[in-house]
Amino acid sequence: MKNIFIILNYNSFFKVKKIVKQLVRYKNVDELVIIDNNSKEIDVEALRELKNKKITVFYRKINDGYARGNNYGVKKAMELFGEKNIFFIVNPDIIVTDEAIKVTSSFILNNKDIAGVVAPTEESKKSAWKATTPYTNMLFDGGFVGWLATKFKLNNKLRFYLKEIEQNQESIHVDVISGAFFGFYGPTFKLVGMFDNNTFLYYEEEILFIKLNRKGFKNYILSDVSYMHTHDYSKNKNNVKTVKISNQSRKYLFQNYFHLNFFEKLLINLANFDAIMLAGSRDIKNSLIKSKSDS
């Protein structure tokens, strides 16, 4: 059984090169499947220079987001190497050890009848969280409301698994695991229909949790191994353009995976509005700062 790594690239060759250089040396990494989601020609040409027997690169003519891109990669990897393998979804901006990969893969293999997605604990201890509801979504993922919840550390107490991680259990049953890095058994991922193709970015992990949970699978983080997520892609996360994409995914999640009453629908609309208002205020502030620095 192989450990197969799926890495999605969109105009991020230098980050991809960095993690590939890291992973290709590891004993517990058997295959690296890189999916290029219609990057600029300079990225495409650079990817062609990545030559190693472990590396396979696929070039696509469309950037249709995280879910579709990773699904494409998993399907191609299954065609090449078979579905009965351990697959890892990997953001280019993570750092992980060979030992963490080994431990995660072994846990999945030994628990493949019940395990959904599994990951080491991210160093911030915030890479797994309790599944969203219309009420907690407004609290933690709204704009100004979410900002206040973060400022007063309510999410640390109510959203994340900080207390459970501190108890040093070998494995912790959790709801949602960050899409930055996790592993799964191929047939399990295929059984639940992989990622939902109808989101471009954001809320993929929430939807995947629901699909796995409905089939009786459980997600786990492992407290005795860890990885680092450097969040190199976070600088534009809160602008209006990106928040609009997040709002579309939020709306899709709640319309298609929840049965909402009138008040709950109102909460989701308020969360979307609140997020746009905060992003807009940040864009204006950044524009004013830029104007001052240019003058």
Residue, then its C-alpha position, 0 to 999 in steps of 0.5 A: m500500500k502506498n502513501i500518495f500525496i496530492i498537491l494543488n498548484y495555482n501560480s505558486f510554483f516556488k511554494v510547491k517546489k519547496i514542499v516537493k523538495q521536502l517530501v521527495r526525500y522521505k521514506n514514507v512518501d511513495e508518490l507525489v501527484i501535482i495538479d496545476n490548475n491553469s497557472k501562468e505559463i511561467d509556472v507551467e514551464a517551471l513545473r516541467e523541470l521537476k523531475n523525479k521518479k516519485i513525481t507525476v504532474f497533470y496540467r489543467k486548462i481551467n482553475d475551478g477551485y480547491a474541491r474540483g482540483n483535488n478531486y481530479g488529482v485523487k481520481k488520476a492517482m487512483e487510475l495510476f496507482g489504484e484506490k486502495n492506498i493512503f492519500f494525503i491532501v497537501n497545501p504547499d505551505i505546510i511543513v511536515t516530518d517523515e515520522a508524522i506521515k508514518v504515524t498518520s498513515s499507520f493510524i489510517l491503515n489500522n482504522k480504515d473501517i472507521a476513520g474518515v480523514v486523519a491528520p497530525t496536530e497542527e502546531s497552533k492546535k487550531s486545525a480541527w474544530k467543531a462542526t458549524t451550525p447556523y448559530t456558531n457560524m454567525l459567531f465565529d465566521g461572521g465579520f465584525v461578530g467573528w472578529l469580536a469572538t476571536k478578540f475575546k478568545l471565545n473560539n478557543k473555548l467553544r470552537f477548537y479542541l484545545k483542552e482535549i489536545e492538552q490531555n495528550q490522548e494519542s488520537i482525538h475524535v474531532d468533527v472538522i479537520s483543516g484542508a491544509f493537510f490530512g490523509f484518508y483511505g482511498p475507498t472511504f473517500k470514494l464512497v462518500g463522493m470525495f469533495d463536493n464539486n460545488t464550492f470553489l474555495y472555503y467550507e470544503e472541510e465542513i461539507l466533507f465532515i457531513k458526508l463522512n459522518r452520514k456514512g458513519f466515519k469519524n475524523y481524528i487528529l493525532s496528538d503525538v505528531s504535528y505539522m506546521h502551516t505557515h499560512d502563506y496564502s492568508k494575506n488576501k483572505n479578508n478582502v471583499k473579493t475573497v469574502k464573496i467567494s467564502n459567502q457563496s460557499r457558506k450559502y451553498l453549505f447551508q442550503n444543501y446540507f441543512h434544513l433551516n428555519f426562517f430565523e436560521k436562514l436570516l442568520i446566514n444572510l446576516a453572517n454574509f452581510d457582516a463579513i462583506m461589511l468588515a472586508g469592505s472596511r478593511d479594503i478602504k483602510n488598506s487603500l488609504i494606507k497605500s495612498k498615503s505611502d504613495s504620496 
